Amino acid sequence: MGRIATAVAAGLLALITLIGAAGAGVASALGLGSDSGAPSDTARAQVPPMFYLTAIRAAAECPGLSWTVLAAVAKEATDFGQKNGPDGTTGPMGLTDTEFTDHAAPVLPGGADPASAGDLVDAMFAASRLLCEHGAKNGTDLKAALKALRDDDMFVSAVQADAATYGGADTGTAGGTVTTGPLPAAPGPAQAAAIAFAQSQLGLPYVWGAENPGVSFDCSGLVQAAYKAAGITLPRVATDQYNATIPIPPGTPLLPGDLVYYGTAPNNLEHIGIYIGNGLMIDAPHTGAVVRIEPFRYQGDNYAGATRVVQKP
């Protein structure tokens, strides 16, 4: 689990760095909001990867709300679920029953069924909606929004202080071949849309033969569905996907949206992922795992090469 958690955190860093390099338009395309700066070393040390992932997703619902604020609320309310919130509250965000019930809908993929204040995804999205409703939208009055969540000046000040330390440049590296620095922009809107779709499915379980958005995927099913969402039709299985796209010569830099393969190309492929930059891919790896972000090269892999998806005229 340690390698998976590190890869998830590193993958999110890569996506956030892309936003910083390419601007709000790419942020919108990837569904990460307009204020998704790279995490500081403090954030990497304190914020658990799943809180980090969920905060980014939830903040995207509220223009102007940073993921750092939601992460800071989780820190001050429950120390990321390690302690109980104040009396009358439940779950990792320390919400009251009324606060949660009033802001629980709609339930997003990855949440509980039925929705629960004890579920991280449900609670984080509810907190984001509450803050957005009370002043966080477009940065109108964050202090008032936080006071609506908890009328406690010490809590509000602590959240603002934590949020300030969580943002900023990151100096570390993680996950083997993962590197820091700006990501290249996707070569076209189709690739950006495919990545956005795949990112929206993070956390869904792997099921062999599945291609069910919001429910489950296998590796090639995720690729086919992602490019279908981008308006490009690809075959169903990895080998056919390889043959339907353009092989990239070894040593050529990959671009976001390229497809990466494992096995023996082109006739005996075992796995496929979508490259997103900085040595990372989104994939549905195997039974028992979930759709996730991880390094596309790792020790002992059987990497077979990459192809580029080109939309036909």
C-alpha positions, 0 to 999 in steps of 0.5 A, a space after each residue: 500500500 505504501 507504493 500505491 499511496 506514494 504514487 497517488 500523491 505524486 500523480 496528483 502533484 503532477 496534475 496540479 503542476 500541469 494546472 500551474 503551467 498551463 492555466 485555468 483552461 486546462 484546470 477546467 478541462 481536467 476538473 481540478 478547479 482554478 486554484 490547484 497549486 502544487 502542495 508544499 513539503 508541509 502538505 506532503 508530510 501532513 496530508 494523507 494521500 486520499 484526503 489530498 485526492 478528495 480535497 482536490 476533487 471537492 474544491 473543483 465544485 466551488 470556483 475560487 475554493 482551494 483544496 488547501 482549505 478543505 485539507 486544513 479543515 480536515 486537519 483542524 476538525 479531526 486531524 484527518 480522521 485520527 480523532 473525534 470532532 467536537 460534540 455533535 459532529 461526525 466523520 472526518 470533516 467534523 460535520 453536524 448531522 444537519 450540515 451533512 444532510 443539507 449538503 450531501 447531494 449529489 453523491 459522487 462516485 467513490 462515496 457511500 451508498 447511502 451517503 454517510 458523514 463518516 465517508 471521506 468523499 461524502 463528507 469532503 464534498 458536503 463541506 465544500 458545498 457548505 463553504 461555497 454557499 456561505 462565502 467561499 465561492 470566488 473567494 468572496 469571504 472565506 472567513 465568513 464561510 469558515 465561521 458558518 462551518 464552525 463559529 470559533 475564531 481559533 478554529 477559523 484562524 488555525 484553518 487559514 494558517 494551515 491552508 497557507 502552509 499547504 500551498 506553494 512550490 514542492 521541492 521533492 520527488 517521489 515514485 521512482 521515475 516521477 519528476 517535478 517541474 511543469 508538465 507538457 500540455 496535452 497535444 489536443 482537446 481530445 487528449 485533455 478530455 480523455 485524461 479528464 474522464 479518466 481522472 473522474 473515475 479515480 478510485 473505482 474498482 478494477 473488474 475484469 471485462 468491465 467498462 462501467 463509468 462511475 462503477 468499475 473498469 478493466 484497463 482497456 475498458 478505461 482507455 476505450 471509455 476515456 477516448 469515447 468521452 473525447 469523441 474518438 472510437 477505439 477498439 475494446 482490447 489492448 492489442 487492438 488499441 495498439 494496432 489502431 493507434 500510431 506507435 511512438 519510436 523508442 526514446 521519443 518523449 511521451 505526451 499526455 494522452 499517449 497510451 502505454 503498454 505492458 507485455 510483448 507488443 503488438 500481439 501479446 499485451 497484458 496491460 494498458 494505461 493513459 500517460 499523463 506526464 512526468 512519468 505517470 499514468 492513470 490505469 485500472 491495474 488488476 483485481 483488488 486494485 482501483 483506478 489510480 495514478 502511478 508511475 508508468 515505469 517501475 522495477 520489474 515491469 514488462 513495458 512494451 512501448 507507447 502509441 499516440 491517439 490521432 483523431 481521423 479527419 
